[in-house]
Each structure stands twice: as C-alpha cells, then as structure tokens.
C-alpha cells in the first residue's frame, strides 16, 4: 500500500511539474505603485507558452503597467503572500530574459537614432545596445540571422535605409525583427498598431499571425478590438488596474461585455475571426 501511495505521489508531482513548466508569467496577489498611487491591484495571473493572449481595456486601465512589470521597468510591492515570476524565476538576469522574451512598444522606438540603418538596428539586438559599438562585431551566424529576419518580415529593400526615413509600419516590423534575434519563446507587443494607417496595420497583423503559426507565443496589449487576430486563444479584460475578466474570444468579445468594459454601448461584428465594433 505504501509503495502504491508513493507511486501516486510521484505521478502527481510529475504532472504538476509538467504543468508549471509551461508557465512563463506567474503573478500571485501582485500590487504595484507608480507616482505615489497604486496602478495594479491584487493581480493573480498565469500565462503559458503556446497560449497567445490579448490584454484588452480602455486607455489608462493599467494594461501597459503589466508590460512594465514584465520588462522590469516596474517592480511590485514585496509582500509575504505575493510573488511575480518570469519563466519560473523571481530574480531574472536581464540578459537571460532577452533570450526568452522580446518586448515591442512605441516608446522603445524613441531610443534609436534616426540615422541608424535598419540592418544595424537589428544586429544591435544581439548585443542589447542601441547601435553597434566598436567592439561589437557580428559573427557570420548573426549576419545570416539578420538576413533571414529581413526576408521574413519583408524588410530586405529597406536594410540600408536610415531608421528615421522608414514609415511607422516599417519601423514597427523592424523592431519585431530586432526582438526576434534570440528566437524568444514569447513576444510582448504593447499597442502594436498605434499610429499605423490601415495598410501598415494589416501588414503588421499578418506578421503577428505568421509568428503565431511559427510557434512564437504572443502577448498583445491593446485597446483596439479590430486588431485582435484570430490566433488569440485567450482574452483578459483590465479595468482600473484590476483583472476583471478572463476567457476565450467567444466568451468575452460580446456586445454587453465590451460595452461594460469600455463604458459605452457597442455592437460587435465578426468576419473570418476578426471583429469590428460599432456604436450600439
């Protein structure tokens, strides 16, 4: 009997370990403050590899604060009953984090000189810098990876152009290419379609869909329902710094639920996995 119980315990532990292995973001009763006020309240959330997710909410809801917790621009309050882990670790070396996770935001684009050429910007990702220094000489493998990413994201014709001369859509795809140099398991995109016209937005959505099909897990933070791609398997609603709903697109992207989230009457239309909203 004792042997049988030990075997069951071993199997249970093995199953739990296998489940936990896929969790890349693990927040338990997390609270964070910024500018003397709380911006995240009691966040309990687990995100898994292979489960592309959209965080949706109105402006000022606290969506981007979660991205700041992920990239360590913001730290949670230290409390006995809370923790925040990335890839199973509470303490993460920033360089190690780059090999597992890439983060894209409009603010990140402002850190790069308008004069840097597209190819150099991608290559700088290997060194975690904003441009190539004198001692930062890409090796043949890194050059080949850069070439492959330029092709993958349809940027070959812009490789030698200055960053400042590219369109908003081209710059956004270039930032994604830079984030992919280490083949991260997870790509976080904070308001990826901000300031993009329709053509650039649709090109970027196509890139995001391609990344999902190639095995990259996406976490997309947005207030725009029309930019939620069909490959999203999970939707999170955030309001006033709190996670207020968690479910599938079919469960949450409904008239009454979106109307409540955005505090205005909305009517949702679906076509080929995409959704558009009109005033209700």
C-alpha positions as CSV (number, residue, x, y, z in Angstrom):
1,X,0.0,0.0,0.0
2,X,2.8,2.4,1.0
3,X,4.6,1.7,-2.4
4,X,1.4,2.4,-4.2
5,X,0.9,5.7,-2.4
6,X,4.5,6.7,-3.2
7,X,3.9,5.9,-6.9
8,X,0.7,8.0,-7.0
9,X,2.5,10.9,-5.3
10,X,5.4,10.7,-7.8
11,X,2.9,10.8,-10.7
12,X,1.0,13.8,-9.2
13,X,4.3,15.7,-8.7
14,X,5.4,14.9,-12.2
15,X,2.0,16.2,-13.6
16,X,2.2,19.4,-11.6
17,X,5.8,19.9,-12.7
18,X,4.9,19.5,-16.3
19,X,2.0,22.0,-16.0
20,X,4.2,24.5,-14.2
21,X,7.0,24.2,-16.8
22,X,4.8,25.9,-19.4
23,X,4.0,28.9,-17.3
24,X,6.1,31.9,-18.3
25,X,4.3,34.6,-16.3
26,X,3.1,33.9,-12.8
27,X,1.7,36.7,-10.6
28,X,0.1,36.0,-7.3
29,X,-1.6,38.9,-5.4
30,X,0.7,41.4,-7.0
31,X,0.3,45.1,-6.2
32,X,2.4,47.9,-7.9
33,X,2.6,51.6,-7.3
34,X,3.7,54.4,-9.6
35,X,3.8,58.1,-8.8
36,X,2.6,57.6,-5.3
37,X,-0.6,55.7,-6.3
38,X,-1.5,52.1,-6.9
39,X,-1.6,51.1,-10.6
40,X,-2.0,47.3,-10.2
41,X,-4.3,45.8,-7.6
42,X,-4.2,42.2,-6.4
43,X,-3.1,40.7,-9.8
44,X,-3.4,36.9,-9.9
45,X,-2.5,35.6,-13.4
46,X,-0.6,32.8,-15.1
47,X,0.3,32.9,-18.8
48,X,1.5,29.8,-20.6
49,X,3.8,29.1,-23.5
50,X,1.7,28.3,-26.6
51,X,-1.3,30.3,-25.4
52,X,-1.3,33.7,-27.3
53,X,-3.2,36.2,-25.2
54,X,-4.6,39.7,-25.6
55,X,-4.9,42.1,-22.7
56,X,-7.8,44.5,-23.6
57,X,-9.0,47.6,-21.9
58,X,-9.6,51.3,-22.2
59,X,-6.7,53.8,-22.1
60,X,-5.4,54.3,-18.6
61,X,-6.8,50.9,-17.4
62,X,-3.3,49.6,-16.4
63,X,-2.7,47.4,-19.4
64,X,0.8,48.7,-20.2
65,X,1.7,48.6,-16.5
66,X,1.7,44.8,-16.8
67,X,4.2,45.1,-19.7
68,X,6.3,47.3,-17.3
69,X,6.2,44.5,-14.7
70,X,7.3,42.0,-17.3
71,X,10.3,44.0,-18.6
72,X,11.3,45.1,-15.0
73,X,10.7,48.8,-15.6
74,X,8.4,48.5,-12.6
75,X,8.6,46.3,-9.5
76,X,5.8,45.0,-7.4
77,X,5.5,45.6,-3.7
78,X,7.2,42.9,-1.7
79,X,4.7,41.1,0.5
80,X,4.7,37.7,2.3
81,X,1.8,36.2,0.3
82,X,2.7,37.6,-3.2
83,X,5.2,36.8,-5.9
84,X,5.9,37.6,-9.5
85,X,7.9,35.0,-11.5
86,X,9.0,35.0,-15.1
87,X,9.9,31.6,-16.6
88,X,9.8,30.2,-13.1
89,X,12.2,32.7,-11.5
90,X,11.6,35.5,-9.1
91,X,15.0,37.0,-9.8
92,X,16.0,37.2,-13.5
93,X,19.1,38.4,-15.2
94,X,18.1,40.9,-17.8
95,X,20.4,39.4,-20.5
96,X,18.9,35.9,-19.8
97,X,15.4,37.4,-20.1
98,X,16.2,38.7,-23.7
99,X,16.8,35.1,-24.9
100,X,13.3,34.1,-23.7
101,X,11.3,37.2,-24.2
102,X,11.1,40.1,-26.6
103,X,9.1,43.3,-25.9
104,X,7.9,45.8,-28.5
105,X,6.5,49.3,-27.7
106,X,6.2,52.6,-29.4
107,X,8.3,54.1,-26.6
108,X,11.2,51.7,-27.4
109,X,11.5,53.1,-30.9
110,X,12.4,56.5,-29.5
111,X,15.7,55.1,-28.1
112,X,17.2,54.7,-31.5
113,X,18.9,57.3,-33.6
114,X,17.1,58.3,-36.8
115,X,20.4,57.8,-38.6
116,X,21.0,54.2,-37.7
117,X,20.3,51.9,-40.7
118,X,17.7,49.1,-40.5
119,X,20.3,46.3,-40.7
120,X,22.4,47.8,-37.9
121,X,19.4,48.2,-35.7
122,X,18.6,44.5,-36.0
123,X,22.2,43.5,-35.3
124,X,22.3,45.7,-32.2
125,X,19.8,43.3,-30.7
126,X,22.4,40.6,-30.4
127,X,24.4,42.9,-28.0
128,X,21.5,44.6,-26.2
129,X,22.6,48.0,-27.4
130,X,21.0,50.8,-29.4
131,X,23.7,50.7,-32.1
132,X,26.9,48.7,-32.8
133,X,29.9,49.7,-30.8
134,X,33.5,49.4,-32.0
135,X,33.9,46.1,-30.1
136,X,30.5,44.7,-31.2
137,X,31.3,42.9,-34.4
138,X,28.6,40.5,-35.6
139,X,29.7,37.0,-36.4
140,X,28.7,35.1,-39.6
141,X,25.8,33.4,-37.8
142,X,24.4,36.7,-36.6
143,X,24.7,38.2,-40.0
144,X,22.9,35.3,-41.5
145,X,20.1,35.6,-38.9
146,X,19.7,39.3,-39.6
147,X,19.4,38.5,-43.3
148,X,16.8,35.8,-42.6
149,X,14.7,38.2,-40.4
150,X,14.8,41.0,-43.1
151,X,13.4,38.4,-45.5
152,X,10.8,37.0,-43.1
153,X,9.4,40.5,-42.2
154,X,9.6,41.8,-45.8
155,X,12.3,44.4,-45.0
156,X,15.0,43.5,-47.4
157,X,14.6,46.6,-49.6
158,X,14.9,48.8,-46.5
159,X,18.0,47.2,-45.0
160,X,20.4,50.1,-45.7
161,X,17.8,52.9,-45.1
162,X,18.0,55.2,-42.0
163,X,15.5,54.3,-39.3
164,X,14.1,57.8,-39.3
165,X,13.2,57.6,-43.0
166,X,11.0,54.5,-42.6
167,X,7.3,54.6,-42.2
168,X,5.6,53.8,-38.9
169,X,4.7,50.3,-40.1
170,X,8.2,49.6,-41.4
171,X,9.7,50.7,-38.1
172,X,7.3,48.6,-36.1
173,X,8.2,45.5,-38.2
174,X,11.9,46.3,-37.8
175,X,11.5,46.4,-34.0
176,X,9.9,43.0,-34.2
177,X,12.8,41.7,-36.3
178,X,15.3,43.0,-33.6
179,X,13.3,41.3,-30.8
180,X,13.5,38.0,-32.7
181,X,17.3,37.8,-33.0
182,X,17.4,35.5,-30.0
183,X,14.4,33.4,-31.0
184,X,12.4,34.3,-27.9
185,X,9.7,32.0,-26.7
186,X,7.4,34.9,-26.0
187,X,6.9,38.3,-27.8
188,X,5.1,41.1,-25.9
189,X,3.6,43.8,-28.1
190,X,2.3,46.9,-26.3
191,X,-0.2,48.8,-28.5
192,X,1.5,47.4,-31.7
193,X,-0.9,49.2,-34.2
194,X,-0.6,52.6,-32.6
195,X,-0.2,55.4,-35.2
196,X,-0.4,52.9,-38.1
197,X,-2.6,53.5,-41.2
198,X,-4.8,50.7,-42.5
199,X,-2.3,49.2,-44.8
200,X,0.5,49.2,-42.3
201,X,-1.8,47.9,-39.6
202,X,-3.0,45.0,-41.8
203,X,0.6,44.1,-42.7
204,X,1.6,44.0,-39.0
205,X,-1.4,41.8,-38.2
206,X,-0.3,39.5,-40.9
207,X,3.2,39.4,-39.4
208,X,1.7,38.6,-36.0
209,X,-0.4,35.8,-37.4
210,X,2.7,34.3,-39.2
211,X,4.7,34.4,-35.9
212,X,1.9,32.5,-34.1
213,X,1.9,29.8,-36.8
214,X,5.7,29.6,-36.5
215,X,5.4,28.8,-32.8
216,X,6.0,32.2,-31.1
217,X,3.7,32.9,-28.2
218,X,2.3,36.5,-28.3
219,X,1.1,38.7,-25.5
220,X,-0.7,41.7,-27.1
221,X,-1.7,44.7,-25.1
222,X,-4.3,46.9,-26.8
223,X,-7.5,48.9,-26.6
224,X,-8.4,48.1,-30.2
225,X,-10.8,45.2,-30.7
226,X,-10.2,45.2,-34.5
227,X,-6.5,44.3,-34.0
228,X,-7.2,41.1,-32.2
229,X,-6.0,38.4,-34.6
230,X,-7.9,35.0,-34.9
231,X,-5.0,33.1,-33.4
232,X,-5.6,34.6,-29.9
233,X,-6.8,31.9,-27.7
234,X,-7.3,34.0,-24.5
235,X,-8.6,37.4,-23.7
236,X,-8.0,39.4,-20.5
237,X,-10.0,42.4,-19.5
238,X,-8.2,45.1,-17.4
239,X,-10.0,48.0,-15.8
240,X,-8.8,50.4,-13.1
241,X,-5.7,48.4,-12.6
242,X,-7.6,45.1,-12.0
243,X,-8.0,42.0,-14.0
244,X,-11.8,41.9,-14.3
245,X,-12.4,39.1,-16.9
246,X,-10.5,36.1,-18.3
247,X,-11.8,33.9,-21.1
248,X,-11.8,32.9,-24.8
249,X,-12.6,35.4,-27.5
250,X,-16.0,33.8,-28.0
251,X,-16.8,34.2,-24.3
252,X,-15.7,37.8,-23.9
253,X,-15.8,39.7,-27.2
254,X,-19.6,40.2,-27.0
255,X,-21.7,43.3,-27.1
256,X,-22.7,43.6,-23.5
257,X,-19.3,42.6,-22.1
258,X,-17.4,45.0,-24.3
259,X,-20.0,47.7,-23.6
260,X,-19.4,47.3,-19.9
261,X,-15.6,47.3,-20.3
262,X,-15.5,50.5,-22.3
263,X,-18.5,52.1,-20.6
264,X,-20.2,52.8,-23.9
265,X,-22.8,50.9,-25.9
266,X,-21.1,48.7,-28.6
267,X,-22.2,46.2,-31.2
268,X,-19.7,43.6,-32.4
269,X,-19.5,42.1,-35.9
270,X,-17.3,39.1,-36.7
271,X,-15.7,38.2,-40.0
272,X,-13.1,35.5,-40.6
273,X,-12.0,35.5,-37.0
274,X,-11.7,39.3,-36.8
275,X,-14.1,41.6,-35.0
276,X,-15.2,45.2,-35.7
277,X,-17.3,47.3,-33.3
278,X,-19.9,50.0,-34.0
279,X,-21.8,52.2,-31.6
280,X,-24.6,50.2,-30.0
